[in-house]
Amino acid sequence: MRLLFVAALTAALATATNAEDKKGTPVELAGLKSTAPGAWKEETPSNKMRMLQFKLPKAEGDAEDAELALFKSPGGGTVQANLERQEKKFEIPAGKKAEDVIKTEKLKFGDKHEGAYQDIQGTLLKKFPPFDPNAKITKVTDYRQIYVIFEAKEGDGTVVYSMTLLGPTKTVEKHKKAFDEWVKNFK
């Protein structure tokens, strides 16, 4: 009888833990809200520029997880300038043209914000520290970044919101559908 009770208690705890694992983090951007998938683990942002940061579990065969970082930048430059800056983080693979590996399209964020959705694949030119012009660059092949950016009027000015999903190509592909759905769900 006691063994049966312990088994039932263990099953109940496992179910509660699984339900808790599936519960995601609520995120608010420009007054719009969406809940991140439960598989995305919220982390302490790695620098002061980041509002939020998530780790997305790696795909089988990939060496590392992907990272999703969210930013809010008052006076953060134009959408076009930010898209161009993202493109410079990547090297186009030999034999390919930019339009083969960089896809950019207009995006409606929520029901009132115009922005852009950019998908880049290639060799990441990883800089550390990121904004140091003399930073060492490490080339990381087979990387992918999905970048969403939009502007919002706040107070007397414009604020630029952006999110960067960056990681090994297979891992980003593994999370792309959930990411796209999450972005679409901001209301």
Secondary structure, DSSP 8 states (H G I E B T S, - for coil): -HHHHHHHHHHHHHHHHHHHHH---EEEETTEEEE--TTSEEE--SSTTEEEEEEE---TT-SS-EEEEEEEEET---HHHHHHHHHTTEE--TT--HHHHEEEEEEEETTTEEEEEEEEEEEEEEEESTT-TT-EEEEEEEEEEEEEEEEEEETTEEEEEEEEEEEEHHHHHHHHHHHHHHHHT--
